[in-house]
Amino acid sequence: MSEQPSLDDLDRRILNVLQADASHTNTELAELVHVSPPTCLRRVKQLTDNGVIERQVAIVAPDKVGAGLSAIVEITLDVQAAERMEEFERLVATEAAALQCYRVTPGPDFVLVVQVADMPAYHALAHRLFTAHANVRNVKAYFSTHRSKFDTRIAV
């Protein structure tokens, strides 16, 4: 497990503001967290350099870009040797519709979060990732009928 950097109150305030809206200018962010702009810029750079801030992104509404079907997919592999698990992870990493991939235990070997246009698009993805992959033994998919909560913020 990697060492956790020490976060003080200012770091936490910066992280909470950026997690809610990363589009603030440095001057706006500094004002919101009550520090000078140079201090704020230095702290954000330090948080980024330490890997606390991995990246800043825009969150896109799936239904506005034709990706209205969300699925949570459990995958069980036939052979769970480390190299076979890594092989599957590399395959999933190449698939744009696979938004998240987790190795889990107990139960299935992986849980994926996928976002596609519709059921035919899911079927094509399932063929590319699961059916055509000889080491996939079992696939169990759950399709979202309603998303009542979605957040990317981590409590800090």
C-alpha positions as CSV (number, residue, x, y, z in Angstrom):
1,M,0.0,0.0,0.0
2,S,1.4,3.4,-0.9
3,E,2.2,6.0,1.8
4,Q,-0.5,8.6,2.3
5,P,0.6,12.2,2.2
6,S,-0.2,14.3,5.2
7,L,-3.2,16.6,4.5
8,D,-3.8,19.7,6.6
9,D,-7.0,21.8,6.7
10,L,-6.1,23.9,3.8
11,D,-5.4,20.9,1.6
12,R,-8.8,19.5,2.6
13,R,-10.5,22.8,1.7
14,I,-8.8,22.9,-1.6
15,L,-9.7,19.3,-2.4
16,N,-13.4,19.8,-1.4
17,V,-13.8,22.9,-3.6
18,L,-12.0,21.3,-6.6
19,Q,-14.0,18.1,-6.3
20,A,-17.2,20.2,-6.5
21,D,-16.0,22.3,-9.4
22,A,-12.4,22.1,-10.8
23,S,-13.1,24.9,-13.3
24,H,-12.3,27.7,-10.9
25,T,-9.3,29.9,-11.7
26,N,-6.5,29.9,-9.2
27,T,-7.6,33.3,-8.0
28,E,-11.2,32.1,-7.5
29,L,-10.0,29.0,-5.7
30,A,-7.7,31.0,-3.4
31,E,-10.6,33.3,-2.5
32,L,-12.9,30.4,-1.8
33,V,-10.3,28.7,0.5
34,H,-9.1,32.0,2.1
35,V,-5.5,32.0,1.1
36,S,-3.3,34.1,-1.3
37,P,-3.2,33.0,-5.0
38,P,0.5,32.0,-4.8
39,T,-0.1,29.8,-1.7
40,C,-3.1,28.2,-3.4
41,L,-1.2,27.6,-6.6
42,R,1.8,26.0,-4.7
43,R,-0.6,23.8,-2.7
44,V,-2.5,22.6,-5.8
45,K,0.8,21.8,-7.5
46,Q,2.0,19.9,-4.4
47,L,-1.3,17.9,-4.2
48,T,-0.9,17.1,-7.9
49,D,2.8,16.2,-7.6
50,N,2.1,13.9,-4.6
51,G,-0.6,12.1,-6.6
52,V,-3.5,13.3,-4.4
53,I,-5.0,15.0,-7.4
54,E,-4.8,12.4,-10.1
55,R,-6.3,14.6,-12.9
56,Q,-9.0,17.1,-13.6
57,V,-11.8,16.2,-15.9
58,A,-15.2,17.3,-17.2
59,I,-18.1,15.0,-16.3
60,V,-20.3,14.4,-19.3
61,A,-24.0,13.5,-19.1
62,P,-24.2,10.0,-20.7
63,D,-27.7,10.5,-22.2
64,K,-26.7,13.8,-23.8
65,V,-24.0,12.0,-25.9
66,G,-25.8,8.9,-26.8
67,A,-24.5,6.6,-24.1
68,G,-27.7,6.0,-22.2
69,L,-27.3,2.4,-21.1
70,S,-25.3,1.8,-17.9
71,A,-24.4,-1.7,-16.8
72,I,-22.6,-3.2,-13.8
73,V,-21.0,-6.5,-15.0
74,E,-19.5,-9.3,-12.9
75,I,-16.8,-11.4,-14.6
76,T,-15.5,-14.7,-13.4
77,L,-12.4,-16.1,-15.1
78,D,-11.7,-19.7,-15.7
79,V,-8.1,-19.4,-14.7
80,Q,-7.2,-16.9,-12.0
81,A,-3.4,-16.9,-12.3
82,A,-1.9,-13.5,-11.9
83,E,-0.8,-13.3,-15.6
84,R,-4.3,-14.2,-16.7
85,M,-5.9,-11.6,-14.5
86,E,-3.5,-9.0,-15.8
87,E,-4.3,-10.1,-19.4
88,F,-8.0,-9.5,-18.8
89,E,-7.3,-6.1,-17.2
90,R,-5.2,-5.1,-20.3
91,L,-8.1,-6.1,-22.5
92,V,-10.6,-4.1,-20.6
93,A,-8.2,-1.1,-20.5
94,T,-8.5,-0.9,-24.3
95,E,-12.3,-0.7,-24.3
96,A,-13.6,2.9,-24.1
97,A,-17.1,1.8,-22.9
98,A,-15.6,0.2,-19.8
99,L,-15.4,3.1,-17.5
100,Q,-14.2,1.2,-14.4
101,C,-12.7,-2.2,-13.7
102,Y,-12.2,-3.6,-10.2
103,R,-10.6,-6.9,-9.1
104,V,-12.9,-8.1,-6.3
105,T,-13.2,-10.8,-3.7
106,P,-15.1,-12.8,-2.7
107,G,-17.4,-13.8,-5.6
108,P,-16.5,-12.8,-9.2
109,D,-13.0,-11.9,-10.2
110,F,-13.9,-8.5,-11.6
111,V,-16.7,-5.9,-11.5
112,L,-16.9,-3.6,-14.5
113,V,-18.9,-0.4,-14.9
114,V,-19.8,0.1,-18.6
115,Q,-21.6,2.9,-20.4
116,V,-22.9,2.2,-23.9
117,A,-25.6,3.6,-26.3
118,D,-28.1,0.7,-26.1
119,M,-28.5,-3.0,-25.8
120,P,-27.1,-3.8,-29.3
121,A,-24.0,-1.8,-28.3
122,Y,-23.8,-3.8,-25.0
123,H,-24.1,-7.0,-27.0
124,A,-21.2,-6.0,-29.2
125,L,-19.1,-5.1,-26.2
126,A,-19.9,-8.4,-24.5
127,H,-18.8,-10.2,-27.6
128,R,-15.5,-8.3,-27.7
129,L,-14.7,-8.5,-24.1
130,F,-16.3,-11.7,-22.8
131,T,-17.5,-14.1,-25.5
132,A,-14.3,-13.9,-27.6
133,H,-12.1,-14.1,-24.6
134,A,-11.4,-17.8,-23.9
135,N,-10.7,-17.3,-20.2
136,V,-14.1,-15.8,-19.3
137,R,-16.2,-18.4,-17.6
138,N,-19.2,-16.4,-16.3
139,V,-20.7,-13.0,-17.0
140,K,-23.5,-11.5,-15.0
141,A,-24.8,-8.1,-16.0
142,Y,-27.1,-5.7,-14.2
143,F,-28.6,-2.9,-16.2
144,S,-29.5,0.4,-14.7
145,T,-33.1,1.5,-14.9
146,H,-32.6,4.6,-12.9
147,R,-29.6,6.4,-11.4
148,S,-30.6,8.0,-8.1
149,K,-27.1,9.1,-7.1
150,F,-23.8,9.6,-8.9
151,D,-20.9,11.4,-7.4
152,T,-17.1,11.5,-7.9
153,R,-16.3,13.3,-4.6
154,I,-14.3,11.5,-1.9
155,A,-14.8,12.8,1.6
156,V,-11.6,14.4,2.8
